[in-house]
Amino acid sequence: MVLALCTALAGPAILNGQAGTAAAAPSGPLAPSDSLNGLMSLLQGEVVSAAEAMPADKYDFAPATTMGEFKGVRNFGSQVKHLAEANYEFFQGWTVPGATAVDPKTIEALKTKDDIVKALKDSYTYAHAAIATITPDNAFLAIPGFPKATSTRVSMASFCIAHSMDHYGQLVEYLRMNGIVPPASRQQGSM
C-alpha cells in the first residue's frame, strides 16, 4: 500500500521531468523589463478578454444599490476606461521611445464599447513600451511618483500590474452578475 501511494504521488513529478526541457526556466538573470512585461501580458490578456466578453448593451451595468453597498460604484465601461487611463498615468513623465502618450482625460469621453476596448488595448501597448525602458541601471532609481511614496520604475510598473489585477477582479464580478463566465475561467474549464 505504501509503495502504491509513493508511486501515485511520484507519477506527476516523473511525467513532468520527462516532458523535456521546453518548459525549463531560463538560466541567469532576466532583464527587469522582460520579467515585468511577461506579467503585464498575462494581465492584459485577462483584462482585455473580460472587456470584450461583456456585451455592448451591458457596458453601463453597475450593481444595484439593492444588492448591497454599491452606491456610487463605477459601471462596467467606466471600470474599463479607468484601467486605460491608469495605464498611461502610471508612466507619466517617462520617456517612451516610439510610443505616444494619450491624455487620460480624453478616454473618459469615450462612449462605445469598441472605442473603449481600443483605448484599453492602446493603453497596454503604451504600458509595455514604458516597461521596456526599464534596465538594470535605472530599475531602482528614485523617480517622481505618488505622494508620500518612494517610487522607482520597478515599483511603478509593479503597481500598474497590481492595479490591473484589482480591477480585473471587479470586471469578473460584473460579468458573473450578468451570467457571463469570464473567458479566463472558460479556458481553465472550471470556476
Residue frames as a rotation matrix with the C-alpha (Angstrom) as fourth column:
MET 1
0.567 0.823 0.000 0.00
0.823 -0.567 0.000 0.00
0.000 0.000 -1.000 0.00
VAL 2
0.429 -0.512 -0.744 2.86
0.119 -0.784 0.609 2.38
-0.896 -0.350 -0.275 0.83
LEU 3
-0.632 -0.692 0.349 4.51
0.396 0.099 0.913 1.51
-0.666 0.715 0.211 -2.49
ALA 4
-0.122 0.686 0.717 1.27
0.982 -0.021 0.187 2.26
0.143 0.727 -0.671 -4.37
LEU 5
0.786 0.409 -0.465 0.90
0.523 -0.840 0.146 5.62
-0.331 -0.358 -0.873 -2.58
CYS 6
0.019 -0.877 -0.480 4.52
0.064 -0.478 0.876 6.59
-0.998 -0.047 0.047 -3.31
THR 7
-0.669 -0.225 0.708 4.11
0.668 0.235 0.706 5.62
-0.325 0.946 -0.007 -6.95
ALA 8
0.294 0.878 0.378 0.89
0.947 -0.322 0.013 7.64
0.133 0.354 -0.926 -7.23
LEU 9
0.770 -0.029 -0.637 2.48
0.260 -0.898 0.355 10.70
-0.583 -0.439 -0.684 -5.64
ALA 10
-0.214 -0.958 -0.193 5.68
0.043 -0.207 0.977 10.44
-0.976 0.201 0.086 -7.68
GLY 11
0.012 0.270 0.963 3.91
0.887 0.441 -0.135 9.87
-0.461 0.856 -0.235 -11.00
PRO 12
0.914 0.377 0.150 3.22
0.402 -0.795 -0.454 13.51
-0.052 0.475 -0.878 -11.86
ALA 13
0.557 -0.777 -0.293 6.78
-0.456 -0.581 0.675 14.51
-0.694 -0.242 -0.678 -10.94
ILE 14
-0.284 -0.649 0.705 8.22
0.285 0.645 0.709 11.75
-0.915 0.402 0.002 -13.13
LEU 15
0.292 0.475 0.830 5.96
0.932 0.053 -0.358 12.71
-0.214 0.879 -0.427 -16.04
ASN 16
0.968 0.042 -0.246 6.84
0.026 -0.997 -0.067 16.38
-0.248 0.059 -0.967 -15.60
GLY 17
0.168 -0.985 -0.047 10.54
-0.362 -0.106 0.926 15.53
-0.917 -0.138 -0.374 -15.68
GLN 18
-0.353 -0.252 0.901 10.04
0.611 0.668 0.426 13.56
-0.709 0.701 -0.082 -18.90
ALA 19
0.695 0.718 -0.036 8.26
0.461 -0.484 -0.744 16.48
-0.552 0.500 -0.667 -20.56
GLY 20
0.273 -0.662 0.698 11.60
0.882 -0.116 -0.456 17.72
0.383 0.741 0.552 -21.82
THR 21
-0.473 -0.593 -0.652 13.43
0.791 -0.612 -0.018 20.97
-0.388 -0.524 0.758 -21.48
ALA 22
-0.344 0.385 0.856 10.93
0.643 -0.568 0.514 23.07
0.684 0.728 -0.052 -23.46
ALA 23
0.683 0.683 0.259 9.46
0.243 -0.547 0.801 24.44
0.689 -0.484 -0.540 -20.22
ALA 24
0.092 -0.729 -0.678 12.80
0.988 0.153 -0.031 24.79
0.126 -0.667 0.734 -18.46
ALA 25
0.867 0.163 -0.471 13.38
0.309 -0.917 0.253 28.09
-0.390 -0.365 -0.845 -16.74
PRO 26
0.688 -0.661 0.300 15.98
0.065 -0.356 -0.932 30.32
0.723 0.661 -0.201 -18.34
SER 27
0.358 -0.639 -0.680 19.32
0.934 0.234 0.272 30.36
-0.014 -0.733 0.681 -16.62
GLY 28
-0.699 -0.705 0.117 20.90
0.695 -0.709 -0.121 33.57
0.168 -0.003 0.986 -15.42
PRO 29
-0.551 0.467 -0.692 19.36
0.256 -0.694 -0.673 36.93
-0.794 -0.548 0.262 -14.65
LEU 30
0.025 0.655 0.755 16.41
0.999 -0.047 0.007 38.27
0.041 0.754 -0.655 -16.62
ALA 31
-0.836 -0.170 0.521 16.08
0.234 -0.971 0.059 41.86
0.496 0.171 0.851 -17.70
PRO 32
-0.775 0.580 -0.250 13.62
0.151 -0.213 -0.965 43.64
-0.613 -0.786 0.077 -15.38
SER 33
-0.413 0.643 -0.645 11.60
-0.840 -0.542 -0.003 44.76
-0.352 0.540 0.764 -18.40
ASP 34
-0.583 0.175 -0.794 11.23
-0.432 0.761 0.485 41.18
0.688 0.625 -0.368 -19.68
SER 35
-0.861 0.231 -0.453 10.05
0.486 0.636 -0.599 39.89
0.150 -0.736 -0.660 -16.32
LEU 36
-0.627 0.634 -0.453 7.59
-0.025 -0.598 -0.801 42.76
-0.779 -0.491 0.391 -15.75
ASN 37
-0.429 0.479 -0.766 6.28
-0.899 -0.313 0.307 42.73
-0.093 0.820 0.565 -19.33
GLY 38
-0.813 0.148 -0.562 5.65
-0.012 0.963 0.271 39.00
0.581 0.227 -0.781 -19.01
LEU 39
-0.711 0.568 -0.415 3.40
0.590 0.162 -0.791 39.64
-0.382 -0.807 -0.450 -16.03
MET 40
-0.508 0.519 -0.687 1.77
-0.450 -0.840 -0.303 42.59
-0.734 0.155 0.661 -17.79
SER 41
-0.707 0.220 -0.672 0.98
-0.614 0.282 0.738 40.36
0.352 0.934 -0.064 -20.78
LEU 42
-0.816 0.420 -0.397 -0.81
0.512 0.844 -0.159 37.86
0.268 -0.333 -0.904 -18.55
LEU 43
-0.476 0.646 -0.597 -2.98
0.415 -0.433 -0.800 40.57
-0.775 -0.629 -0.061 -17.01
GLN 44
-0.622 0.220 -0.751 -3.57
-0.652 -0.677 0.342 42.28
-0.433 0.703 0.564 -20.34
GLY 45
-0.854 0.281 -0.438 -4.94
-0.138 0.690 0.710 39.04
0.502 0.667 -0.551 -21.78
GLU 46
-0.601 0.643 -0.475 -7.34
0.799 0.473 -0.372 38.57
-0.014 -0.603 -0.798 -18.89
VAL 47
-0.439 0.421 -0.794 -8.49
0.168 -0.829 -0.533 42.20
-0.882 -0.368 0.293 -18.72
VAL 48
-0.706 0.150 -0.692 -8.96
-0.672 -0.452 0.588 42.65
-0.224 0.880 0.419 -22.48
SER 49
-0.832 0.423 -0.358 -10.81
0.151 0.795 0.588 39.34
0.533 0.435 -0.725 -22.84
ALA 50
-0.490 0.675 -0.552 -13.12
0.780 0.056 -0.624 40.35
-0.390 -0.736 -0.554 -19.97
ALA 51
-0.475 0.278 -0.835 -13.77
-0.242 -0.954 -0.179 43.74
-0.846 0.117 0.520 -21.60
GLU 52
-0.787 0.146 -0.599 -14.54
-0.595 0.074 0.800 42.04
0.162 0.986 0.029 -24.90
ALA 53
-0.862 0.432 -0.265 -16.82
0.443 0.896 0.018 39.46
0.246 -0.102 -0.964 -23.25
MET 54
-0.444 0.736 -0.511 -19.30
0.377 -0.364 -0.852 42.00
-0.813 -0.571 -0.116 -21.86
PRO 55
-0.032 0.508 0.860 -21.97
0.998 -0.036 0.058 42.85
0.060 0.860 -0.506 -24.45
ALA 56
-0.759 -0.304 0.576 -22.03
0.392 -0.919 0.032 46.48
0.519 0.250 0.817 -25.58
ASP 57
0.053 0.882 0.469 -25.50
-0.108 -0.462 0.880 47.00
0.993 -0.097 0.071 -24.12
LYS 58
0.765 0.163 -0.623 -24.17
0.547 0.346 0.763 45.99
0.339 -0.924 0.176 -20.68
TYR 59
-0.267 -0.945 0.189 -21.29
0.678 -0.324 -0.660 48.47
0.685 -0.048 0.727 -20.57
ASP 60
-0.300 0.222 0.928 -23.45
-0.475 -0.878 0.056 50.72
0.827 -0.424 0.368 -18.41
PHE 61
0.539 0.515 -0.666 -24.09
0.240 0.664 0.708 47.90
0.807 -0.542 0.235 -15.90
ALA 62
-0.623 -0.594 0.508 -23.38
-0.476 -0.227 -0.850 48.62
0.620 -0.772 -0.141 -12.25
PRO 63
-0.665 0.393 -0.635 -24.69
0.636 0.744 -0.205 46.56
0.392 -0.540 -0.745 -9.34
ALA 64
0.185 0.836 0.517 -27.97
0.146 -0.544 0.826 47.86
0.972 -0.077 -0.222 -7.99
THR 65
-0.522 -0.353 0.777 -27.89
-0.630 -0.455 -0.630 49.50
0.575 -0.818 0.015 -4.60
THR 66
0.534 0.766 0.357 -30.43
-0.831 0.399 0.387 46.87
0.154 -0.503 0.850 -3.55
MET 67
0.678 -0.347 -0.648 -27.65
0.107 0.919 -0.380 44.27
0.727 0.189 0.660 -3.86
GLY 68
0.336 -0.596 -0.729 -25.63
0.940 0.166 0.297 45.79
-0.056 -0.786 0.616 -1.03
GLU 69
0.449 -0.262 -0.854 -23.32
0.208 -0.899 0.385 48.77
-0.869 -0.351 -0.350 -0.62
PHE 70
-0.171 -0.487 0.857 -22.87
0.936 0.190 0.295 49.64
-0.307 0.853 0.423 -4.29
LYS 71
0.835 0.520 -0.182 -23.91
0.453 -0.836 -0.309 53.29
-0.313 0.176 -0.933 -4.26
GLY 72
0.733 -0.492 -0.470 -21.59
-0.525 -0.848 0.070 55.34
-0.433 0.196 -0.880 -6.45
VAL 73
0.004 -0.775 0.632 -19.57
0.166 0.624 0.764 52.44
-0.986 0.102 0.131 -7.91
ARG 74
-0.515 -0.275 -0.812 -18.29
-0.722 -0.372 0.584 52.65
-0.462 0.887 -0.007 -11.48
ASN 75
0.725 0.683 0.088 -20.25
-0.479 0.592 -0.648 50.87
-0.495 0.428 0.756 -14.17
PHE 76
0.565 -0.514 0.645 -18.50
0.535 0.824 0.187 48.25
-0.627 0.240 0.741 -16.30
GLY 77
0.614 -0.307 0.727 -17.50
0.641 -0.344 -0.686 50.69
0.461 0.887 -0.015 -19.07
SER 78
0.773 -0.322 0.547 -16.16
-0.477 -0.863 0.165 53.15
0.419 -0.389 -0.821 -16.51
GLN 79
0.697 -0.554 0.455 -14.08
-0.117 0.537 0.835 50.37
-0.707 -0.636 0.309 -14.94
VAL 80
0.468 -0.511 0.721 -12.51
0.851 0.479 -0.213 49.62
-0.237 0.714 0.659 -18.33
LYS 81
0.659 -0.208 0.723 -11.91
0.247 -0.848 -0.468 53.32
0.711 0.487 -0.508 -19.05
HIS 82
0.860 -0.342 0.378 -10.34
-0.498 -0.406 0.766 53.74
-0.108 -0.848 -0.519 -15.61
LEU 83
0.543 -0.685 0.486 -7.87
0.397 0.719 0.571 50.94
-0.740 -0.117 0.662 -16.37
ALA 84
0.443 -0.358 0.822 -6.98
0.853 -0.115 -0.510 52.50
0.277 0.927 0.254 -19.72
GLU 85
0.790 -0.111 0.603 -6.46
-0.158 -0.987 0.026 55.91
0.593 -0.116 -0.797 -18.11
ALA 86
0.823 -0.451 0.344 -4.34
-0.362 0.051 0.931 54.47
-0.437 -0.891 -0.121 -15.31
ASN 87
0.576 -0.629 0.521 -2.08
0.721 0.692 0.039 52.58
-0.385 0.353 0.853 -17.73
TYR 88
0.342 -0.454 0.822 -0.97
0.493 -0.658 -0.569 55.98
0.800 0.600 -0.001 -19.01
GLU 89
0.766 0.056 0.641 -0.94
-0.378 -0.767 0.518 57.73
0.520 -0.639 -0.567 -15.64
PHE 90
0.891 -0.451 0.046 1.43
0.231 0.540 0.809 55.23
-0.390 -0.711 0.585 -14.01
PHE 91
0.104 -0.902 0.419 4.09
0.950 0.215 0.228 56.14
-0.296 0.374 0.879 -16.57
GLN 92
0.933 0.248 0.262 3.58
0.311 -0.921 -0.235 59.92
0.183 0.301 -0.936 -16.76
GLY 93
0.737 -0.674 -0.059 6.85
-0.598 -0.689 0.410 61.73
-0.316 -0.267 -0.910 -17.24
TRP 94
0.155 -0.685 0.712 8.67
0.210 0.727 0.654 58.69
-0.965 0.048 0.257 -18.62
THR 95
-0.138 -0.249 -0.959 10.42
-0.916 -0.336 0.219 58.96
-0.377 0.908 -0.182 -21.97
VAL 96
0.118 0.295 0.948 8.89
0.052 0.952 -0.303 56.15
-0.992 0.085 0.096 -24.01
PRO 97
-0.651 -0.468 -0.597 10.52
-0.528 -0.285 0.800 55.93
-0.545 0.836 -0.061 -27.46
GLY 98
-0.945 0.230 -0.233 8.17
-0.102 0.470 0.877 55.05
0.311 0.852 -0.421 -30.30
ALA 99
-0.358 0.864 -0.354 5.02
0.916 0.399 0.045 55.36
0.180 -0.308 -0.934 -28.20
THR 100
-0.600 0.261 0.757 2.54
-0.061 -0.958 0.281 58.18
0.798 0.122 0.590 -27.93
ALA 101
-0.858 0.333 -0.390 1.01
0.447 0.114 -0.887 59.00
-0.251 -0.936 -0.247 -24.59
VAL 102
-0.255 0.870 0.423 -2.66
0.465 -0.273 0.842 59.85
0.848 0.412 -0.335 -24.53
ASP 103
-0.740 0.132 0.659 -4.17
-0.562 -0.660 -0.498 62.39
0.369 -0.739 0.563 -22.19
PRO 104
-0.915 0.359 -0.184 -6.15
0.402 0.842 -0.359 60.13
0.026 -0.403 -0.915 -19.87
LYS 105
-0.518 0.759 -0.395 -8.95
-0.139 -0.530 -0.837 62.70
-0.844 -0.379 0.380 -19.72
THR 106
-0.457 0.350 -0.818 -9.77
-0.889 -0.171 0.424 62.02
0.008 0.921 0.389 -23.40
ILE 107
-0.885 0.115 -0.451 -10.55
0.048 0.986 0.157 58.40
0.463 0.118 -0.879 -22.54
GLU 108
-0.771 0.611 -0.180 -13.28
0.227 0.000 -0.974 59.47
-0.596 -0.791 -0.139 -20.11
ALA 109
-0.318 0.661 -0.680 -15.28
-0.729 -0.629 -0.270 60.93
-0.606 0.410 0.682 -23.03
LEU 110
-0.883 -0.056 -0.466 -15.48
-0.389 0.644 0.659 57.61
0.264 0.763 -0.590 -24.90
LYS 111
-0.158 0.944 0.289 -18.97
-0.945 -0.060 -0.320 56.14
-0.285 -0.323 0.902 -25.23
THR 112
0.636 0.498 -0.590 -18.97
-0.697 0.698 -0.162 52.95
0.331 0.514 0.791 -27.32
LYS 113
0.810 -0.316 0.495 -17.65
-0.058 0.796 0.603 49.54
-0.584 -0.517 0.626 -26.35
ASP 114
0.704 -0.554 0.445 -15.46
0.685 0.361 -0.633 49.43
0.190 0.750 0.633 -29.47
ASP 115
0.453 -0.530 0.717 -13.84
-0.146 -0.838 -0.526 52.78
0.879 0.134 -0.457 -28.66
ILE 116
0.652 -0.169 0.739 -13.35
-0.758 -0.114 0.642 51.86
-0.024 -0.979 -0.203 -25.00
VAL 117
0.826 -0.352 0.441 -11.80
0.247 0.929 0.277 48.45
-0.507 -0.119 0.854 -25.81
LYS 118
0.595 -0.636 0.491 -9.50
0.551 -0.123 -0.825 50.07
0.586 0.762 0.278 -28.39
ALA 119
0.469 -0.402 0.786 -8.38
-0.573 -0.816 -0.075 52.63
0.672 -0.415 -0.613 -25.81
LEU 120
0.786 -0.158 0.598 -7.72
-0.459 0.499 0.735 49.80
-0.415 -0.852 0.320 -23.33
LYS 121
0.763 -0.510 0.398 -5.62
0.625 0.740 -0.249 47.87
-0.167 0.439 0.883 -25.86
ASP 122
0.495 -0.577 0.650 -3.71
0.220 -0.640 -0.736 51.04
0.841 0.507 -0.190 -26.83
SER 123
0.630 -0.234 0.740 -3.02
-0.722 -0.526 0.448 51.77
0.285 -0.817 -0.501 -23.15
TYR 124
0.799 -0.365 0.477 -1.49
0.017 0.807 0.590 48.33
-0.600 -0.464 0.651 -22.66
THR 125
0.629 -0.604 0.490 0.68
0.689 0.141 -0.711 48.87
0.360 0.785 0.505 -25.74
TYR 126
0.454 -0.429 0.781 1.91
-0.318 -0.897 -0.308 52.09
0.833 -0.108 -0.543 -24.13
ALA 127
0.750 -0.145 0.645 2.45
-0.634 0.121 0.764 50.42
-0.189 -0.982 -0.001 -20.75
HIS 128
0.802 -0.485 0.349 4.50
0.506 0.862 0.035 47.67
-0.317 0.148 0.937 -22.39
ALA 129
0.462 -0.641 0.613 6.62
0.470 -0.409 -0.782 50.27
0.752 0.650 0.113 -24.18
ALA 130
0.533 -0.242 0.811 7.17
-0.654 -0.726 0.214 52.15
0.537 -0.644 -0.545 -20.92
ILE 131
0.832 -0.201 0.516 8.12
-0.292 0.633 0.717 48.98
-0.471 -0.748 0.468 -19.07
ALA 132
0.777 -0.550 0.307 10.54
0.613 0.549 -0.568 48.12
0.144 0.629 0.764 -21.89
THR 133
0.468 -0.614 0.635 12.58
-0.193 -0.773 -0.605 51.19
0.862 0.161 -0.480 -20.88
ILE 134
0.804 -0.168 0.570 13.39
-0.573 0.037 0.819 49.63
-0.158 -0.985 -0.067 -17.50
THR 135
0.360 -0.790 -0.496 17.00
-0.209 0.450 -0.868 48.49
0.909 0.416 -0.003 -17.37
PRO 136
0.383 -0.302 -0.873 19.17
0.838 0.512 0.191 47.07
0.389 -0.804 0.449 -14.59
ASP 137
-0.668 -0.739 0.092 20.77
0.652 -0.640 -0.406 50.54
0.359 -0.211 0.909 -14.36
ASN 138
-0.761 0.388 0.519 17.55
-0.387 -0.915 0.116 52.55
0.520 -0.113 0.847 -13.92
ALA 139
-0.228 0.758 -0.611 15.19
0.342 0.650 0.679 49.99
0.912 -0.055 -0.407 -12.36
PHE 140
0.290 0.319 -0.902 15.61
0.929 0.134 0.346 51.16
0.231 -0.938 -0.257 -8.79
LEU 141
-0.856 -0.484 0.181 16.49
0.446 -0.869 -0.216 54.82
0.262 -0.104 0.960 -9.18
ALA 142
-0.347 0.742 -0.574 14.05
0.570 -0.319 -0.757 57.14
-0.745 -0.590 -0.312 -7.41
ILE 143
-0.789 0.224 0.571 11.55
0.433 -0.457 0.777 58.84
0.435 0.861 0.263 -9.69
PRO 144
-0.736 0.628 0.253 8.60
-0.676 -0.662 -0.325 61.16
-0.036 -0.410 0.911 -9.09
GLY 145
-0.748 0.517 -0.415 5.64
0.349 0.840 0.416 59.08
0.564 0.167 -0.809 -8.04
PHE 146
0.304 0.949 -0.081 2.74
0.498 -0.086 0.863 59.07
0.812 -0.303 -0.499 -5.71
PRO 147
0.145 -0.201 0.969 2.74
-0.650 -0.758 -0.059 61.46
0.746 -0.621 -0.241 -2.77
LYS 148
0.321 -0.104 0.941 4.20
-0.917 0.213 0.337 60.00
-0.236 -0.971 -0.027 0.40
ALA 149
0.902 -0.067 0.427 5.76
0.125 0.986 -0.108 57.14
-0.414 0.151 0.898 -1.56
THR 150
-0.113 -0.952 -0.285 9.27
-0.597 -0.164 0.785 56.38
-0.794 0.259 -0.550 -2.64
SER 151
0.830 0.538 0.148 8.88
-0.166 0.491 -0.855 55.31
-0.533 0.685 0.497 -6.23
THR 152
-0.490 -0.872 -0.008 11.15
-0.301 0.161 0.940 53.57
-0.818 0.463 -0.341 -8.70
ARG 153
-0.408 0.323 -0.854 10.48
-0.895 0.041 0.443 52.40
0.178 0.946 0.272 -12.23
VAL 154
-0.813 0.077 -0.577 10.03
0.058 0.997 0.051 48.86
0.580 0.008 -0.815 -10.94
SER 155
-0.791 0.553 -0.263 7.63
0.365 0.081 -0.927 49.89
-0.491 -0.829 -0.266 -8.18
MET 156
-0.366 0.681 -0.634 5.51
-0.687 -0.657 -0.310 51.96
-0.628 0.322 0.709 -10.60
ALA 157
-0.474 0.163 -0.865 5.37
-0.713 0.506 0.486 49.12
0.517 0.847 -0.123 -13.13
SER 158
-0.899 0.119 -0.421 4.54
0.305 0.861 -0.408 46.66
0.314 -0.495 -0.810 -10.33
PHE 159
-0.656 0.695 -0.294 1.79
0.004 -0.386 -0.923 48.92
-0.755 -0.606 0.251 -9.05
CYS 160
-0.362 0.503 -0.785 0.37
-0.923 -0.314 0.224 49.21
-0.134 0.806 0.577 -12.57
ILE 161
-0.651 0.075 -0.755 0.25
-0.239 0.924 0.298 45.41
0.720 0.375 -0.584 -12.79
ALA 162
-0.879 0.329 -0.346 -1.36
0.459 0.383 -0.802 45.13
-0.131 -0.863 -0.487 -9.34
HIS 163
-0.566 0.686 -0.457 -3.89
-0.492 -0.726 -0.480 47.79
-0.661 -0.047 0.749 -10.34
SER 164
-0.407 0.396 -0.823 -4.88
-0.802 0.277 0.530 45.70
0.438 0.875 0.205 -13.35
MET 165
-0.808 0.081 -0.584 -5.29
0.249 0.945 -0.214 42.68
0.535 -0.318 -0.783 -11.06
ASP 166
-0.828 0.491 -0.273 -7.52
0.146 -0.281 -0.949 44.63
-0.542 -0.825 0.161 -8.71
HIS 167
-0.307 0.749 -0.588 -9.84
-0.779 -0.553 -0.298 45.91
-0.547 0.366 0.752 -11.41
TYR 168
-0.644 0.087 -0.760 -9.84
-0.491 0.715 0.498 42.59
0.586 0.694 -0.418 -13.26
GLY 169
-0.907 0.308 -0.288 -11.45
0.421 0.656 -0.627 41.12
-0.004 -0.690 -0.724 -10.15
GLN 170
-0.474 0.762 -0.442 -14.16
-0.190 -0.579 -0.793 43.77
-0.860 -0.291 0.419 -10.32
LEU 171
-0.395 0.293 -0.871 -14.73
-0.919 -0.113 0.378 43.14
0.012 0.949 0.314 -14.04
VAL 172
-0.869 0.034 -0.495 -15.12
-0.028 0.993 0.116 39.42
0.495 0.114 -0.861 -13.31
GLU 173
-0.751 0.626 -0.210 -17.77
0.361 0.124 -0.924 40.13
-0.553 -0.770 -0.319 -10.69
TYR 174
-0.274 0.658 -0.702 -19.71
-0.640 -0.669 -0.377 42.33
-0.717 0.346 0.605 -13.11
LEU 175
-0.582 0.045 -0.812 -19.51
-0.705 0.471 0.531 39.64
0.407 0.881 -0.242 -15.82
ARG 176
-0.908 0.191 -0.372 -20.74
0.300 0.917 -0.261 36.95
0.291 -0.349 -0.891 -13.43
MET 177
-0.611 0.728 -0.310 -23.57
0.030 -0.370 -0.929 39.18
-0.791 -0.577 0.204 -12.17
ASN 178
-0.037 0.562 -0.826 -24.70
-0.904 -0.372 -0.213 39.21
-0.426 0.739 0.522 -15.82
GLY 179
0.701 0.382 0.602 -24.45
-0.237 0.921 -0.309 35.44
-0.673 0.074 0.736 -16.22
ILE 180
0.787 -0.507 -0.350 -21.21
-0.387 0.035 -0.921 35.59
0.480 0.861 -0.169 -18.22
VAL 181
0.784 -0.621 -0.008 -18.36
0.465 0.578 0.671 33.23
-0.412 -0.530 0.741 -17.39
PRO 182
0.531 -0.646 -0.548 -15.09
-0.602 -0.743 0.293 35.18
-0.597 0.174 -0.783 -17.77
PRO 183
0.757 -0.244 -0.606 -13.01
-0.488 0.405 -0.773 33.94
0.434 0.881 0.187 -20.73
ALA 184
-0.317 -0.940 0.128 -10.04
-0.797 0.191 -0.573 33.12
0.514 -0.283 -0.810 -18.48
SER 185
-0.307 0.288 0.907 -12.27
-0.707 0.569 -0.420 30.83
-0.637 -0.770 0.029 -16.42
ARG 186
0.775 0.608 -0.175 -13.68
-0.546 0.504 -0.670 29.17
-0.319 0.614 0.722 -19.56
GLN 187
0.300 -0.753 -0.586 -10.17
-0.695 0.249 -0.675 28.27
0.654 0.609 -0.449 -20.68
GLN 188
-0.663 -0.580 0.473 -9.48
-0.739 0.407 -0.537 26.50
0.119 -0.705 -0.699 -17.40
GLY 189
-0.521 0.518 -0.678 -12.67
-0.032 0.782 0.622 24.51
0.853 0.346 -0.391 -17.67
SER 190
0.025 0.557 -0.830 -13.92
0.916 0.319 0.242 25.36
0.400 -0.766 -0.503 -14.19
MET 191
-0.941 -0.268 -0.205 -14.64
0.337 -0.754 -0.564 28.10
-0.003 -0.600 0.800 -11.67
